Amino acid sequence: MEPAADRSRRNFSLLEARALLERTPAIVDAWLRGLPDEWTRANEGGESWSPFDVLGHYIHGERTDWIPRLARILEHGTAVPFDKFDRFAQFRDSAGKSLPELLDEFARLRAGSLSALDAFALDEAALDRRGQHPALGEVTVRQLLATWVAHDNDHLVQIARVLANQYADEVGPWRAFLRVISGQPG
Amino acid sequence: MEPAADRSRRNFSLLEARALLERTPAIVDAWLRGLPDEWTRANEGGESWSPFDVLGHYIHGERTDWIPRLARILEHGTAVPFDKFDRFAQFRDSAGKSLPELLDEFARLRAGSLSALDAFALDEAALDRRGQHPALGEVTVRQLLATWVAHDNDHLVQIARVLANQYADEVGPWRAFLRVISGQPG
């Protein structure tokens, strides 16, 4: 009998990463468009982020992080470090905008990012090229693109967690069976 | 200056819960349909679940958990406990099925569940009715329905976490900034 393959890790694939990145705007659209504001502006207390805030953060990433950093590496290698990423830009940039506007903006920007990615026509050598992160030191194009995918999903986790926890009290004794609420595997 | 409202909890609302429940099939459809099998069958190692397994679990819930338990309460109150829920049924039921088949089946079953929910025309008194959970004891209709919502989102967390962690190695030093991978707030 063959041993089961390890299904917990994938090697980076540009084609697969692109397929995952392309889906994110449609996922958040299906999830959030038309929900009452009380849900899209819900958070986990204090300064924690709402789904609305996450959308603004995605948008800021499209504008200043992923493709600009890729371009920086391809143009300058490690000679010019990345600009720092502002994790709080969305609180300024999203002010006065509606959730549907943010969804539309994210979809438009992500499509543009993927067109830019395609235009770079990255080969294996390009994926190995190195840039300089201001805090983390040397990183590769491959790591940048893998992080883009993981980052999308990190904030999808956040959206689901924020929404689930709105009913942390209302679920009553079922709390024990809901990992997202109890913090324990359910 | 008024104190900020608590945005971390919502009181249960049948209308809002329905709006959230209605979205889940479209969310997983946008997320998973057309992805390579290596991603939809990915897991977190060992006996942990893949997105494919989660879909089967959602389907089993539609068939045996949410509406059947609601009907049990409305018919029998606490006199007849719920049937136990089989958390592993999907490994049997999904065998030989394709991911698109599961997506279609879940969408069809969820739509039927919501029609059944509507047909019960639950009022506040009905939401307070009590049933008997085989392990948790007395629970209310309100708690059951809130749990349905939280449970959907609990497994959306799981899907995002499984996908993000496929690149846990490929992200390199960015691991430190990705909460879903590091386990720390990023």
HADDOCK unambig.tbl for C-alpha pairs under 7 A between the chains (distance, minus, plus):
assign (segid A and resid 6 and name CA) (segid B and resid 45 and name CA) 6.78 0.50 0.50
assign (segid A and resid 7 and name CA) (segid B and resid 42 and name CA) 4.81 0.50 0.50
assign (segid A and resid 7 and name CA) (segid B and resid 43 and name CA) 5.50 0.50 0.50
assign (segid A and resid 7 and name CA) (segid B and resid 45 and name CA) 6.32 0.50 0.50
assign (segid A and resid 8 and name CA) (segid B and resid 42 and name CA) 5.94 0.50 0.50
assign (segid A and resid 8 and name CA) (segid B and resid 43 and name CA) 5.09 0.50 0.50
assign (segid A and resid 8 and name CA) (segid B and resid 44 and name CA) 4.70 0.50 0.50
assign (segid A and resid 8 and name CA) (segid B and resid 45 and name CA) 5.13 0.50 0.50
assign (segid A and resid 8 and name CA) (segid B and resid 166 and name CA) 5.65 0.50 0.50
assign (segid A and resid 9 and name CA) (segid B and resid 165 and name CA) 6.86 0.50 0.50
assign (segid A and resid 9 and name CA) (segid B and resid 166 and name CA) 4.10 0.50 0.50
assign (segid A and resid 9 and name CA) (segid B and resid 167 and name CA) 6.25 0.50 0.50
assign (segid A and resid 10 and name CA) (segid B and resid 166 and name CA) 5.12 0.50 0.50
assign (segid A and resid 10 and name CA) (segid B and resid 167 and name CA) 6.18 0.50 0.50
assign (segid A and resid 11 and name CA) (segid B and resid 170 and name CA) 6.96 0.50 0.50
assign (segid A and resid 12 and name CA) (segid B and resid 170 and name CA) 6.41 0.50 0.50
assign (segid A and resid 23 and name CA) (segid B and resid 30 and name CA) 6.45 0.50 0.50
assign (segid A and resid 23 and name CA) (segid B and resid 31 and name CA) 6.03 0.50 0.50
assign (segid A and resid 26 and name CA) (segid B and resid 30 and name CA) 5.88 0.50 0.50
assign (segid A and resid 27 and name CA) (segid B and resid 27 and name CA) 5.29 0.50 0.50
assign (segid A and resid 27 and name CA) (segid B and resid 30 and name CA) 5.32 0.50 0.50
assign (segid A and resid 27 and name CA) (segid B and resid 31 and name CA) 5.79 0.50 0.50
assign (segid A and resid 30 and name CA) (segid B and resid 23 and name CA) 6.45 0.50 0.50
assign (segid A and resid 30 and name CA) (segid B and resid 26 and name CA) 5.87 0.50 0.50
assign (segid A and resid 30 and name CA) (segid B and resid 27 and name CA) 5.32 0.50 0.50
assign (segid A and resid 31 and name CA) (segid B and resid 23 and name CA) 6.02 0.50 0.50
assign (segid A and resid 31 and name CA) (segid B and resid 27 and name CA) 5.79 0.50 0.50
assign (segid A and resid 42 and name CA) (segid B and resid 7 and name CA) 4.81 0.50 0.50
assign (segid A and resid 42 and name CA) (segid B and resid 8 and name CA) 5.93 0.50 0.50
assign (segid A and resid 43 and name CA) (segid B and resid 7 and name CA) 5.50 0.50 0.50
assign (segid A and resid 43 and name CA) (segid B and resid 8 and name CA) 5.08 0.50 0.50
assign (segid A and resid 44 and name CA) (segid B and resid 8 and name CA) 4.70 0.50 0.50
assign (segid A and resid 45 and name CA) (segid B and resid 6 and name CA) 6.79 0.50 0.50
assign (segid A and resid 45 and name CA) (segid B and resid 7 and name CA) 6.31 0.50 0.50
assign (segid A and resid 45 and name CA) (segid B and resid 8 and name CA) 5.14 0.50 0.50
assign (segid A and resid 136 and name CA) (segid B and resid 173 and name CA) 6.31 0.50 0.50
assign (segid A and resid 143 and name CA) (segid B and resid 170 and name CA) 5.67 0.50 0.50
assign (segid A and resid 143 and name CA) (segid B and resid 171 and name CA) 4.47 0.50 0.50
assign (segid A and resid 143 and name CA) (segid B and resid 172 and name CA) 5.84 0.50 0.50
assign (segid A and resid 144 and name CA) (segid B and resid 171 and name CA) 6.82 0.50 0.50
assign (segid A and resid 146 and name CA) (segid B and resid 167 and name CA) 6.16 0.50 0.50
assign (segid A and resid 146 and name CA) (segid B and resid 170 and name CA) 5.98 0.50 0.50
assign (segid A and resid 146 and name CA) (segid B and resid 171 and name CA) 5.28 0.50 0.50
assign (segid A and resid 147 and name CA) (segid B and resid 171 and name CA) 5.03 0.50 0.50
assign (segid A and resid 147 and name CA) (segid B and resid 174 and name CA) 6.72 0.50 0.50
assign (segid A and resid 149 and name CA) (segid B and resid 164 and name CA) 6.92 0.50 0.50
assign (segid A and resid 150 and name CA) (segid B and resid 164 and name CA) 4.30 0.50 0.50
assign (segid A and resid 150 and name CA) (segid B and resid 167 and name CA) 6.63 0.50 0.50
assign (segid A and resid 151 and name CA) (segid B and resid 178 and name CA) 6.63 0.50 0.50
assign (segid A and resid 153 and name CA) (segid B and resid 160 and name CA) 4.97 0.50 0.50
assign (segid A and resid 153 and name CA) (segid B and resid 161 and name CA) 6.83 0.50 0.50
assign (segid A and resid 153 and name CA) (segid B and resid 163 and name CA) 6.99 0.50 0.50
assign (segid A and resid 153 and name CA) (segid B and resid 164 and name CA) 5.50 0.50 0.50
assign (segid A and resid 154 and name CA) (segid B and resid 160 and name CA) 6.83 0.50 0.50
assign (segid A and resid 154 and name CA) (segid B and resid 164 and name CA) 6.64 0.50 0.50
assign (segid A and resid 154 and name CA) (segid B and resid 178 and name CA) 6.70 0.50 0.50
assign (segid A and resid 154 and name CA) (segid B and resid 179 and name CA) 6.73 0.50 0.50
assign (segid A and resid 154 and name CA) (segid B and resid 180 and name CA) 5.31 0.50 0.50
assign (segid A and resid 156 and name CA) (segid B and resid 160 and name CA) 6.12 0.50 0.50
assign (segid A and resid 157 and name CA) (segid B and resid 157 and name CA) 4.55 0.50 0.50
assign (segid A and resid 157 and name CA) (segid B and resid 160 and name CA) 5.55 0.50 0.50
assign (segid A and resid 157 and name CA) (segid B and resid 161 and name CA) 6.54 0.50 0.50
assign (segid A and resid 160 and name CA) (segid B and resid 153 and name CA) 4.97 0.50 0.50
assign (segid A and resid 160 and name CA) (segid B and resid 154 and name CA) 6.81 0.50 0.50
assign (segid A and resid 160 and name CA) (segid B and resid 156 and name CA) 6.11 0.50 0.50
assign (segid A and resid 160 and name CA) (segid B and resid 157 and name CA) 5.55 0.50 0.50
assign (segid A and resid 161 and name CA) (segid B and resid 153 and name CA) 6.82 0.50 0.50
assign (segid A and resid 161 and name CA) (segid B and resid 157 and name CA) 6.53 0.50 0.50
assign (segid A and resid 163 and name CA) (segid B and resid 153 and name CA) 6.99 0.50 0.50
assign (segid A and resid 164 and name CA) (segid B and resid 149 and name CA) 6.92 0.50 0.50
assign (segid A and resid 164 and name CA) (segid B and resid 150 and name CA) 4.30 0.50 0.50
assign (segid A and resid 164 and name CA) (segid B and resid 153 and name CA) 5.49 0.50 0.50
assign (segid A and resid 164 and name CA) (segid B and resid 154 and name CA) 6.62 0.50 0.50
assign (segid A and resid 165 and name CA) (segid B and resid 9 and name CA) 6.87 0.50 0.50
assign (segid A and resid 166 and name CA) (segid B and resid 8 and name CA) 5.65 0.50 0.50
assign (segid A and resid 166 and name CA) (segid B and resid 9 and name CA) 4.10 0.50 0.50
assign (segid A and resid 166 and name CA) (segid B and resid 10 and name CA) 5.12 0.50 0.50
assign (segid A and resid 167 and name CA) (segid B and resid 9 and name CA) 6.25 0.50 0.50
assign (segid A and resid 167 and name CA) (segid B and resid 10 and name CA) 6.19 0.50 0.50
assign (segid A and resid 167 and name CA) (segid B and resid 146 and name CA) 6.16 0.50 0.50
assign (segid A and resid 167 and name CA) (segid B and resid 150 and name CA) 6.63 0.50 0.50
assign (segid A and resid 170 and name CA) (segid B and resid 11 and name CA) 6.95 0.50 0.50
assign (segid A and resid 170 and name CA) (segid B and resid 12 and name CA) 6.40 0.50 0.50
assign (segid A and resid 170 and name CA) (segid B and resid 143 and name CA) 5.66 0.50 0.50
assign (segid A and resid 170 and name CA) (segid B and resid 146 and name CA) 5.97 0.50 0.50
assign (segid A and resid 171 and name CA) (segid B and resid 143 and name CA) 4.47 0.50 0.50
assign (segid A and resid 171 and name CA) (segid B and resid 144 and name CA) 6.81 0.50 0.50
assign (segid A and resid 171 and name CA) (segid B and resid 146 and name CA) 5.28 0.50 0.50
assign (segid A and resid 171 and name CA) (segid B and resid 147 and name CA) 5.03 0.50 0.50
assign (segid A and resid 172 and name CA) (segid B and resid 143 and name CA) 5.85 0.50 0.50
assign (segid A and resid 173 and name CA) (segid B and resid 136 and name CA) 6.30 0.50 0.50
assign (segid A and resid 174 and name CA) (segid B and resid 147 and name CA) 6.72 0.50 0.50
assign (segid A and resid 178 and name CA) (segid B and resid 151 and name CA) 6.62 0.50 0.50
assign (segid A and resid 178 and name CA) (segid B and resid 154 and name CA) 6.69 0.50 0.50
assign (segid A and resid 179 and name CA) (segid B and resid 154 and name CA) 6.74 0.50 0.50
assign (segid A and resid 180 and name CA) (segid B and resid 154 and name CA) 5.31 0.50 0.50
